[in-house]
Amino acid sequence: MRSQVVIIGSGPAGLLLGQLLTNAGIDNVILERSSKEHVLSRVRAGVLEEGTVAMLEEAGAGRRMRREGLPHDGFDVAFDGKHHRIDLFGLTGGKRVMVYGQTELTHDLMDAREAAGTETVYEAADVAPHDFDGDQPYVTYRKEGVTHRIDCDFIAGCDGYHGISRRSVPERAISLFERTYPFGWLGILVDVPPVSDELIYCNHRRGFALCSMRSTTRSRYYVQCLLDDRTEDWPDERFWDEIRRRLPEDVAQRMKTGKSFEKSIAPLRSFVAEPMRFGRLFLAGDAAHIVPPTGAKGLNLACGDVRYLFDGLQEYYTGKSAAGIDAYSAKALSRVWKAERFSWWMTTTLHLFPETGAFGRRIQEAELDYLVHSRAASMALAENYVGLPF
């Protein structure tokens, strides 16, 4: 079998790239090690930058998002018992974000791919890229006991942090940068109306908290927790008691509680792999970088990678120029490191660290006070939150 592009991984990055390529008439196949049902069962973030929204519409997968998504013009930062609104729309000259669950976005992209009749191989075992340092790369995989080979021009590694794509690169050819954080996020999903129409980020002496949502009837809440905590340590009653302690009193009083139907603990990590191109193998999304969820950048960064990679591939096939793919890694990494900086800043500003101490706490308070009372500081936050331009 032959395809112009083989995409490893059917998360949002792989699906979005595949759909854009299909629309441009560029052959592609997606190989996914898990089942379709497992991919759709993963609970992920859901704050989309305007650039991400525009790309979904360009891919022909934005209709339901426009109908059911929740446009947000701002969010609150809470500390010292009070909350302060960051006016994204006003501070950025009319830009906003869209709250739309990543699972729903993935479903929309899958539906668009199936409607186009483009192939995705689910439950593809032992996927492996080969000879990507030459001009005749290929990918092998096993399905139902039979080994298959796909010859191609390029391979897009969109298979996440634990995927085979990055692990196939020789150690001498790649540099890894990583920071792990000494806490996690305990998150729950619950079918109750959100406590606010917009997100609330909370800095508190007991730790960080976030009030988010998936719809007008489904809430997503988080509290900072210890890395060695287990979900069994956090029955719903304890969670509700804790998050209300961390919120301003007026927010805590109006919060509706209920039985959670999903509960998980996620560690926080910053990670970057450089470069993001190795011959005819390109890394995109979590295969190349991870950010803490504090700045809502993970999914959006992956879509930014897809923007640069698709533009480069389209230029290669239609304009017979390799300039775009040659520039891919440098352009993507420039945007990645800015998002890493922003996510690190939000994380250090809003969370309780073991080493914070009295001095560090005062610095956080001063930083937050300056943030909400300085238009320049608020503008910098808003500019990064809605997404830097491609």
C-alpha positions as CSV (number, residue, x, y, z in Angstrom):
1,M,0.0,0.0,0.0
2,R,1.1,3.6,-0.6
3,S,0.0,6.9,0.7
4,Q,1.5,10.4,0.4
5,V,1.3,11.0,4.2
6,V,1.0,8.4,7.0
7,I,-0.3,9.9,10.2
8,I,0.4,8.0,13.4
9,G,-2.3,8.8,16.1
10,S,-5.9,9.7,15.8
11,G,-6.1,12.4,18.5
12,P,-7.2,15.9,17.6
13,A,-3.8,16.8,15.9
14,G,-3.8,13.7,13.7
15,L,-7.4,14.0,12.8
16,L,-7.2,17.7,12.0
17,L,-4.1,17.2,9.9
18,G,-5.8,14.3,8.1
19,Q,-8.9,16.3,7.3
20,L,-7.0,19.3,6.0
21,L,-4.9,17.1,3.8
22,T,-8.0,15.2,2.5
23,N,-9.7,18.5,1.7
24,A,-6.6,19.6,-0.2
25,G,-6.5,16.3,-2.2
26,I,-3.4,14.9,-0.5
27,D,-3.6,11.2,0.2
28,N,-3.3,10.2,3.9
29,V,-3.9,7.2,6.2
30,I,-4.2,7.4,10.0
31,L,-2.9,4.5,12.2
32,E,-4.3,4.4,15.7
33,R,-3.2,1.8,18.3
34,S,-6.4,2.0,20.3
35,S,-10.1,1.5,19.4
36,K,-12.3,4.3,18.2
37,E,-14.3,3.9,21.4
38,H,-11.3,4.2,23.6
39,V,-10.1,7.4,21.8
40,L,-13.6,8.9,22.4
41,S,-13.6,7.9,26.0
42,R,-10.7,10.1,26.9
43,V,-11.7,13.2,28.9
44,R,-9.6,16.2,28.0
45,A,-9.6,20.0,28.1
46,G,-12.0,22.2,26.2
47,V,-10.9,25.9,25.8
48,L,-10.2,26.7,22.2
49,E,-8.4,29.7,20.8
50,E,-9.8,31.6,17.9
51,G,-7.1,30.1,15.6
52,T,-8.1,26.6,16.6
53,V,-11.8,27.4,16.0
54,A,-11.0,28.8,12.5
55,M,-9.0,25.6,11.6
56,L,-11.9,23.4,12.6
57,E,-14.1,25.3,10.3
58,E,-11.6,25.2,7.6
59,A,-11.5,21.4,8.0
60,G,-15.3,21.3,7.7
61,A,-15.8,20.1,11.3
62,G,-17.0,23.2,13.0
63,R,-20.8,23.2,12.6
64,R,-21.7,21.5,15.8
65,M,-19.1,23.5,17.7
66,R,-20.6,26.8,16.5
67,R,-24.1,25.5,17.6
68,E,-23.2,24.0,21.0
69,G,-19.9,25.6,22.0
70,L,-19.8,28.4,24.6
71,P,-18.0,31.6,23.5
72,H,-16.3,33.3,26.4
73,D,-15.3,36.9,26.4
74,G,-13.4,36.8,29.7
75,F,-12.6,34.8,32.9
76,D,-12.1,35.5,36.6
77,V,-8.9,35.4,38.7
78,A,-9.8,35.0,42.3
79,F,-7.4,35.6,45.3
80,D,-7.6,37.1,48.8
81,G,-11.3,36.3,48.9
82,K,-12.2,38.4,45.8
83,H,-12.5,37.8,42.1
84,H,-11.4,40.0,39.3
85,R,-12.6,39.7,35.7
86,I,-10.1,39.6,32.8
87,D,-11.9,41.1,29.9
88,L,-10.4,39.1,27.0
89,F,-12.6,40.7,24.4
90,G,-11.9,44.3,25.4
91,L,-8.2,43.8,26.1
92,T,-7.5,42.1,22.8
93,G,-9.6,44.1,20.4
94,G,-12.4,41.7,20.0
95,K,-10.9,38.2,20.5
96,R,-12.5,35.5,22.6
97,V,-12.2,31.8,23.4
98,M,-14.6,28.9,22.8
99,V,-15.4,26.3,25.5
100,Y,-16.0,23.0,23.7
101,G,-15.0,19.6,25.0
102,Q,-12.0,17.9,23.3
103,T,-14.0,14.7,23.2
104,E,-16.7,16.5,21.1
105,L,-14.1,18.0,18.9
106,T,-12.6,14.6,18.3
107,H,-16.0,13.1,17.5
108,D,-16.6,15.9,14.9
109,L,-13.3,15.3,13.2
110,M,-13.9,11.5,13.1
111,D,-17.3,12.1,11.6
112,A,-15.9,14.4,8.9
113,R,-13.2,11.9,8.1
114,E,-15.7,9.1,7.8
115,A,-17.9,11.2,5.6
116,A,-15.0,11.9,3.3
117,G,-14.2,8.2,3.1
118,T,-10.6,8.6,4.2
119,E,-9.0,5.6,5.9
120,T,-8.3,5.2,9.6
121,V,-6.9,1.9,10.9
122,Y,-7.9,1.5,14.5
123,E,-6.3,-1.1,16.8
124,A,-3.1,-1.1,14.7
125,A,-0.5,-2.9,16.7
126,D,3.3,-2.5,16.7
127,V,3.2,0.6,14.5
128,A,6.7,1.6,13.5
129,P,8.2,4.3,11.2
130,H,11.2,3.2,9.1
131,D,13.8,4.9,6.9
132,F,12.5,8.4,7.6
133,D,16.1,9.7,7.3
134,G,16.0,8.8,3.6
135,D,13.7,9.6,0.7
136,Q,11.7,6.4,0.9
137,P,10.1,6.1,4.3
138,Y,7.5,3.6,5.2
139,V,5.4,2.5,8.2
140,T,4.6,-1.0,9.3
141,Y,1.8,-2.2,11.6
142,R,0.0,-5.4,12.6
143,K,-3.7,-6.0,12.3
144,E,-5.4,-9.2,13.2
145,G,-2.1,-11.0,13.2
146,V,-1.1,-9.8,9.7
147,T,1.8,-7.4,9.2
148,H,1.1,-4.5,6.8
149,R,3.4,-1.9,5.2
150,I,2.6,1.6,3.9
151,D,5.1,3.4,1.7
152,C,4.8,7.1,1.8
153,D,6.5,10.5,1.3
154,F,6.2,11.8,4.8
155,I,5.2,10.5,8.3
156,A,3.4,12.7,10.8
157,G,3.9,11.6,14.4
158,C,0.8,12.7,16.3
159,D,0.8,9.9,18.7
160,G,1.3,11.6,22.0
161,Y,4.0,11.7,24.7
162,H,4.2,7.9,25.0
163,G,3.9,7.2,21.3
164,I,6.4,5.4,19.0
165,S,7.2,8.4,16.8
166,R,9.5,10.3,19.1
167,R,10.9,7.1,20.6
168,S,12.0,6.1,17.1
169,V,14.3,9.0,16.8
170,P,18.0,8.3,17.7
171,E,18.9,9.8,21.1
172,R,21.8,11.7,19.6
173,A,19.4,13.6,17.2
174,I,17.0,15.0,19.8
175,S,17.2,17.2,22.8
176,L,14.6,16.9,25.6
177,F,13.7,19.7,28.1
178,E,11.4,18.8,31.0
179,R,10.1,20.1,34.3
180,T,7.8,18.2,36.6
181,Y,5.6,19.9,39.2
182,P,5.2,18.7,42.8
183,F,1.4,18.5,42.7
184,G,-1.5,17.3,40.5
185,W,-4.9,18.4,39.5
186,L,-7.9,16.4,40.9
187,G,-10.7,16.9,38.5
188,I,-14.4,15.9,38.4
189,L,-17.2,16.0,35.9
190,V,-20.7,16.5,37.3
191,D,-24.0,17.2,35.7
192,V,-24.9,20.4,37.5
193,P,-25.0,24.0,36.1
194,P,-21.6,25.8,36.3
195,V,-21.1,28.1,39.2
196,S,-20.2,30.9,36.7
197,D,-20.8,31.7,33.1
198,E,-17.0,32.1,32.7
199,L,-14.0,30.2,34.1
200,I,-12.7,31.1,37.6
201,Y,-9.0,30.6,38.3
202,C,-8.4,30.7,42.1
203,N,-5.2,31.2,44.1
204,H,-5.6,30.2,47.7
205,R,-3.5,29.4,50.7
206,R,-4.9,25.8,50.6
207,G,-4.0,25.5,46.9
208,F,-5.2,26.2,43.4
209,A,-8.8,25.7,42.2
210,L,-10.5,26.0,38.9
211,C,-14.2,26.3,38.0
212,S,-14.8,25.3,34.4
213,M,-17.6,23.7,32.4
214,R,-18.4,21.6,29.4
215,S,-21.9,23.0,28.8
216,T,-24.6,25.0,30.5
217,T,-25.6,21.8,32.4
218,R,-22.2,20.1,32.9
219,S,-19.4,21.4,35.1
220,R,-15.7,20.6,35.3
221,Y,-14.0,21.4,38.6
222,Y,-10.4,21.0,39.7
223,V,-8.4,21.3,42.9
224,Q,-4.7,21.1,43.4
225,C,-3.7,17.9,45.2
226,L,-0.7,15.9,46.3
227,L,1.0,13.7,43.7
228,D,0.5,10.6,45.8
229,D,-3.2,11.3,46.4
230,R,-5.6,8.7,45.0
231,T,-9.1,9.3,43.7
232,E,-10.3,7.0,46.5
233,D,-9.0,9.5,49.0
234,W,-11.4,12.1,47.6
235,P,-15.0,11.1,48.0
236,D,-17.4,13.7,46.5
237,E,-18.2,15.2,49.9
238,R,-14.5,15.9,50.6
239,F,-14.0,17.4,47.1
240,W,-17.0,19.8,47.5
241,D,-15.9,20.9,50.9
242,E,-12.4,21.6,49.7
243,I,-13.2,23.5,46.6
244,R,-15.7,25.7,48.4
245,R,-13.0,26.6,51.0
246,R,-10.8,27.9,48.2
247,L,-13.3,30.0,46.4
248,P,-14.6,33.5,47.3
249,E,-17.5,33.3,49.6
250,D,-20.1,34.5,47.1
251,V,-19.0,31.8,44.6
252,A,-18.9,29.1,47.2
253,Q,-22.5,29.9,48.4
254,R,-24.0,29.6,45.0
255,M,-22.1,26.4,43.9
256,K,-24.4,23.5,43.1
257,T,-23.1,20.1,44.1
258,G,-23.9,16.6,42.8
259,K,-22.6,13.1,42.2
260,S,-19.5,13.1,40.0
261,F,-19.5,10.7,37.1
262,E,-15.8,11.1,36.3
263,K,-12.9,11.7,38.7
264,S,-9.2,11.6,37.9
265,I,-5.8,13.0,39.0
266,A,-3.4,14.4,36.4
267,P,0.2,15.3,37.2
268,L,1.5,18.5,35.7
269,R,4.5,18.6,33.4
270,S,6.4,20.9,31.1
271,F,8.2,19.1,28.2
272,V,9.7,20.0,24.9
273,A,11.5,17.9,22.3
274,E,13.8,19.6,19.8
275,P,13.8,19.6,16.8
276,M,10.3,18.6,15.6
277,R,11.5,17.3,12.2
278,F,13.8,14.4,11.5
279,G,14.2,13.9,7.8
280,R,10.7,12.9,6.6
281,L,9.3,12.4,10.1
282,F,7.5,15.3,11.8
283,L,6.4,15.4,15.4
284,A,3.2,17.3,16.3
285,G,1.2,17.9,19.5
286,D,2.0,15.9,22.7
287,A,4.6,13.8,20.8
288,A,6.7,17.0,20.8
289,H,5.6,19.0,23.8
290,I,3.5,19.0,27.0
291,V,2.3,22.1,28.9
292,P,0.6,22.3,32.3
293,P,-3.2,22.7,31.8
294,T,-3.2,26.0,33.6
295,G,-3.0,28.1,30.5
296,A,-5.3,26.0,28.3
297,K,-2.6,25.6,25.7
298,G,-2.1,21.8,25.1
299,L,-4.8,21.2,22.4
300,N,-4.3,24.6,20.9
301,L,-0.5,24.1,20.6
302,A,-1.2,20.8,18.8
303,C,-3.4,22.6,16.4
304,G,-0.8,25.3,15.8
305,D,1.7,22.5,14.9
306,V,-0.9,21.2,12.4
307,R,-1.3,24.7,10.9
308,Y,2.4,24.9,10.1
309,L,2.8,21.3,9.0
310,F,-0.3,21.3,6.7
311,D,0.8,24.6,5.1
312,G,4.2,23.2,4.5
313,L,2.9,19.9,3.0
314,Q,0.4,21.7,0.8
315,E,3.1,24.0,-0.5
316,Y,5.3,21.0,-1.2
317,Y,2.6,19.1,-3.2
318,T,1.0,22.1,-5.0
319,G,3.9,24.6,-5.3
320,K,6.7,22.0,-5.5
321,S,8.6,23.9,-2.8
322,A,10.1,22.4,0.4
323,A,10.4,25.8,2.1
324,G,7.4,25.3,4.3
325,I,8.4,21.9,5.6
326,D,12.0,23.0,6.0
327,A,10.8,25.9,8.3
328,Y,8.3,23.7,10.2
329,S,10.4,22.9,13.3
330,A,11.7,26.4,13.8
331,K,8.3,28.0,13.4
332,A,6.5,25.5,15.6
333,L,9.1,25.7,18.4
334,S,9.0,29.5,18.5
335,R,5.3,29.3,19.3
336,V,5.7,26.3,21.6
337,W,8.3,28.0,23.8
338,K,6.1,31.1,24.2
339,A,3.2,28.9,25.3
340,E,5.5,27.0,27.6
341,R,6.5,30.3,29.2
342,F,2.9,31.4,29.6
343,S,1.8,28.1,31.1
344,W,4.7,28.0,33.5
345,W,3.9,31.6,34.5
346,M,0.3,30.9,35.2
347,T,1.2,27.7,37.1
348,T,3.7,29.4,39.3
349,T,1.5,32.4,39.9
350,L,-1.7,30.4,40.9
351,H,-0.4,27.3,42.7
352,L,0.9,26.5,46.1
353,F,4.4,25.1,46.0
354,P,6.1,23.3,48.9
355,E,8.9,25.8,48.8
356,T,6.7,28.9,48.5
357,G,7.1,30.1,52.1
358,A,6.0,33.4,53.5
359,F,8.2,35.4,51.1
360,G,7.0,33.5,48.1
361,R,3.4,33.9,49.1
362,R,3.9,37.7,49.3
363,I,5.4,37.7,45.8
364,Q,2.4,35.8,44.4
365,E,0.0,38.3,46.1
366,A,2.0,41.2,44.6
367,E,2.0,39.6,41.2
368,L,-1.7,39.0,41.2
369,D,-2.5,42.5,42.5
370,Y,-0.3,44.0,39.8
371,L,-2.0,41.8,37.2
372,V,-5.5,42.8,37.9
373,H,-4.7,46.5,38.4
374,S,-2.3,47.1,35.5
375,R,-3.9,47.3,32.1
376,A,-0.6,46.4,30.5
377,A,-0.3,43.3,32.6
378,S,-3.9,42.3,32.0
379,M,-3.4,42.8,28.2
380,A,-0.3,40.5,28.2
381,L,-2.3,37.8,30.0
382,A,-5.3,38.2,27.6
383,E,-3.1,38.2,24.5
384,N,-1.5,34.9,25.5
385,Y,-4.7,33.3,26.7
386,V,-6.7,33.9,23.5
387,G,-3.7,32.7,21.5
388,L,-0.7,34.2,19.8
389,P,-1.0,34.5,16.0
390,F,0.3,31.8,13.7
